[in-house]
Amino acid sequence: MQLFQGGCLSVLPTLPEKSVDLIVTDPPYFRVKSNDWDNQWENESEFLTWCELVLFEMTRVLKPNGSLYWFAGPYMAAKRRT
């Protein structure tokens, strides 16, 4: 077993396709916290674009029977880009 800690868009691209059994992540919630890491996007659309990039990489590296646990704040959990 190997555990990674780091920026997802830095770590995920270094991993081979279909090589990960489990991803557990608690990404920024988008303007819920006053910290810089939760307020780095100008608007919801930018945040959701970032989420799409992350999810693309997660999907790429997950094994066909892998699991993904993505924690989200209630406000953005049901959002999608239009």
C-alpha positions in Angstrom: 0.0 0.0 0.0 1.2 3.5 -0.8 -0.2 6.8 0.6 0.1 10.1 -1.2 -0.2 13.5 0.2 0.0 16.5 -2.0 -1.8 18.6 -4.5 -4.0 16.4 -6.5 -3.2 17.9 -9.9 0.5 17.4 -9.1 0.3 13.8 -7.8 -2.4 12.2 -10.0 -0.8 12.9 -13.4 2.3 10.9 -12.2 0.3 7.8 -11.6 -0.4 5.1 -14.3 -3.9 4.5 -15.6 -6.1 2.1 -13.7 -3.6 1.7 -10.9 -5.4 3.0 -7.8 -7.8 1.0 -5.7 -9.1 3.8 -3.4 -9.1 7.6 -3.5 -10.3 9.4 -0.3 -10.3 13.2 -0.7 -11.6 16.2 1.2 -11.1 19.0 -1.4 -11.8 22.7 -0.9 -15.5 23.5 -0.6 -15.4 26.9 -2.4 -15.7 29.8 -0.1 -16.9 28.0 3.0 -13.7 28.7 4.9 -11.8 32.0 5.1 -8.5 30.2 4.2 -6.7 31.0 0.9 -7.0 27.3 -0.2 -10.8 27.6 -0.2 -10.9 31.0 -1.9 -8.5 30.6 -4.8 -11.2 30.6 -7.6 -12.9 33.8 -8.9 -16.3 32.2 -9.3 -18.3 28.9 -9.1 -17.6 28.2 -12.8 -13.8 28.2 -12.2 -14.2 26.0 -9.1 -16.3 23.5 -11.0 -13.8 23.5 -13.9 -11.1 22.6 -11.4 -13.3 19.8 -10.0 -13.8 18.4 -13.5 -10.0 18.4 -14.1 -9.5 16.6 -10.8 -12.3 14.1 -11.4 -10.9 13.4 -14.9 -7.5 12.4 -13.4 -9.2 10.4 -10.6 -11.3 8.5 -13.1 -8.2 7.8 -15.2 -6.2 6.3 -12.4 -8.9 4.3 -10.6 -9.1 0.6 -11.3 -12.4 -0.5 -12.8 -13.5 -1.8 -9.4 -11.9 1.1 -7.5 -13.7 3.4 -5.1 -13.8 7.2 -4.8 -14.8 9.1 -1.6 -15.1 12.8 -2.3 -16.3 14.9 0.7 -18.2 18.1 -0.3 -19.9 21.0 1.4 -23.7 21.0 1.1 -23.8 24.2 -1.0 -21.7 23.0 -3.9 -22.4 19.2 -3.7 -25.3 19.4 -6.1 -23.9 22.0 -8.4 -22.8 21.4 -12.0 -21.5 23.7 -14.7 -24.1 24.9 -17.2 
